[in-house]
Amino acid sequence: MATSRRVARVSELIKREVSQLLMSGIKDDRVGTGMVSVTNVNVSGDLQHAKIFVSIYGSDEARAATMAGLKSATGFVRSELGQRMRLRRTPEVVFVEDRSIERGTQVLSLLNRLSQERKEFPLEDFTEDAPVEDNSVEDNFDEGDFDEDSFDEGDFDENGFDENGFDEDSFDEAVNDDERRAKP
């Protein structure tokens, strides 16, 4: 099994070499129909398999044609990698279409549209007269839930823990925090 640093180096080397092959080495016309770029390469820990993620700009037909061209050129790409790289075994190559850039562009356009809509239809400002809901823990606390007087210091064992596993110092800090909050 190769180290993670070696896997990362092989991954970057494959990415560089396949990018060069996409620009000048692959003669299949289908690969040139869409603008293709290598976004990422995942290499297995044993360096036997490589997933090459490609981003394709163009129409859906151009994407399909480019992926078909890349699939047919897989053997050529693997043999070229074997000649250019110094590895005992050349990894099996699989091309995977990466649509993350397209999805990112869609998210950005949605955010821009939302921003424009907020400029056109601003939310009304909140006034001080409007009631503010306070759902703090102290408002939901009933006085009968806990009685400090029923708790005495002797409820801790010799290690400083109570029957629920809480230590004495944490309890003292919590009581002091409650007392500080209660003071106006």
C-alpha positions in Angstrom: 0.0 0.0 0.0 1.4 3.4 -1.0 1.7 6.3 1.5 -0.8 9.1 1.3 1.9 11.5 0.1 2.8 9.1 -2.8 -0.9 8.7 -3.7 -1.3 12.5 -3.8 1.9 12.9 -6.0 0.7 10.2 -8.4 -2.7 11.8 -8.5 -1.3 15.2 -9.4 1.0 13.6 -12.0 -1.9 11.8 -13.7 -3.9 15.1 -13.6 -1.1 17.0 -15.4 -0.5 14.3 -18.0 -4.1 13.7 -18.8 -4.6 17.5 -19.1 -1.8 17.6 -21.7 -3.3 14.6 -23.5 -6.6 16.3 -23.7 -5.0 19.4 -25.3 -2.9 17.7 -27.9 -2.7 13.9 -27.6 -6.2 12.6 -28.1 -7.2 12.8 -31.8 -10.8 11.7 -31.4 -13.1 14.5 -32.7 -15.7 13.8 -30.1 -13.4 14.9 -27.3 -12.9 18.3 -28.9 -16.7 19.0 -29.2 -16.9 20.4 -25.6 -14.3 22.3 -23.7 -12.8 19.7 -21.3 -10.8 20.2 -18.2 -9.6 17.8 -15.6 -10.9 18.9 -12.2 -9.7 16.1 -9.9 -8.1 12.6 -9.9 -8.8 10.0 -7.2 -6.2 7.3 -7.1 -6.7 4.1 -5.0 -4.3 3.4 -2.1 -2.7 0.5 -4.1 -2.2 2.8 -7.2 -4.2 0.3 -9.3 -7.3 2.5 -10.1 -7.6 6.1 -11.1 -10.9 8.0 -11.4 -10.4 11.1 -13.5 -13.1 13.7 -13.0 -13.6 16.0 -16.0 -15.6 19.1 -16.4 -17.2 19.6 -19.8 -18.5 22.9 -21.0 -21.1 22.7 -23.8 -24.5 21.4 -24.6 -25.9 18.1 -23.4 -25.1 16.5 -26.7 -21.6 17.8 -26.6 -21.1 16.4 -23.1 -22.4 13.0 -24.1 -20.2 12.9 -27.2 -17.2 14.0 -25.2 -17.8 11.3 -22.6 -18.2 8.7 -25.3 -14.9 9.9 -26.9 -13.1 9.8 -23.5 -14.5 6.3 -22.8 -13.2 5.0 -26.2 -9.8 6.7 -25.6 -9.3 5.1 -22.1 -6.9 2.5 -23.4 -4.8 5.1 -25.3 -4.7 7.3 -22.2 -3.6 4.4 -20.0 -0.9 3.4 -22.4 0.3 7.0 -22.7 0.4 7.3 -18.9 2.4 4.1 -18.7 5.0 5.5 -21.1 5.2 9.0 -19.4 5.1 7.9 -15.8 7.6 5.6 -14.0 5.3 3.2 -12.2 5.4 -0.6 -11.9 1.8 -0.9 -13.0 -0.2 1.8 -14.8 -3.5 2.3 -13.0 -6.8 1.5 -14.6 -8.4 4.7 -15.8 -12.1 5.7 -15.5 -13.4 9.0 -16.7 -16.2 10.5 -14.6 -18.1 13.7 -15.6 -17.8 16.4 -12.8 -20.8 18.7 -12.8 -19.9 20.5 -9.6 -18.8 23.7 -11.4 -22.1 23.8 -13.2 -24.0 23.3 -9.9 -21.9 26.0 -8.3 -22.8 28.4 -11.1 -26.5 27.6 -10.6 -26.2 28.3 -6.9 -24.5 31.6 -7.6 -27.1 32.6 -10.1 -29.9 31.7 -7.6 -28.1 33.8 -4.9 -27.8 36.7 -7.3 -31.5 36.5 -8.2 -32.4 36.4 -4.5 -30.3 39.4 -3.8 -32.0 41.3 -6.7 -35.4 40.3 -5.4 -34.5 41.5 -1.9 -33.5 44.9 -3.3 -36.8 45.2 -5.2 -38.9 44.0 -2.2 -37.1 44.9 1.0 -38.3 43.4 4.3 -40.0 45.8 6.7 -37.8 47.0 9.5 -38.6 45.7 12.9 -39.8 48.3 15.4 -39.2 48.5 19.1 -42.9 48.2 19.7 -43.0 44.8 18.2 -43.1 42.0 20.7 -39.9 39.9 20.9 -40.1 36.3 21.8 -37.6 35.2 24.4 -37.4 31.4 24.6 -34.6 31.3 27.1 -34.2 28.4 29.4 -34.8 30.5 32.5 -38.4 31.4 31.3 -39.2 27.7 30.9 -37.8 26.8 34.3 -40.3 26.0 37.1 -39.2 26.8 40.6 -40.4 23.4 41.7 -38.1 21.6 39.3 -35.0 21.9 41.5 -34.7 22.8 45.1 -31.2 23.8 46.2 -32.0 23.2 49.8 -32.6 19.5 49.2 -29.1 19.2 47.8 -26.4 19.1 50.4 -22.6 18.8 50.0 -22.6 15.3 51.4 -24.2 13.8 48.2 -20.7 13.6 46.5 -18.6 10.5 46.9 -14.9 10.5 47.9 -13.8 11.3 44.3 -16.1 14.3 44.1 -18.8 12.9 41.9 -22.6 12.7 42.6 -24.8 9.7 41.8 -25.3 11.0 38.2 -21.6 11.3 37.5 -21.3 15.1 37.9 -18.4 16.4 39.7 -18.6 18.8 42.6 -16.7 21.6 40.9 -19.0 21.7 37.9 -22.0 21.9 40.2 -20.5 24.8 42.1 -19.7 26.6 38.9 -23.3 26.1 37.6 -24.8 27.4 40.9 -22.5 30.4 40.8 -23.5 31.1 37.2 -27.2 30.9 38.1 -26.7 33.3 41.0 -24.8 35.8 38.8 -27.6 35.7 36.2 -30.3 36.2 38.8 -28.7 39.5 40.1 -30.0 42.5 38.2 
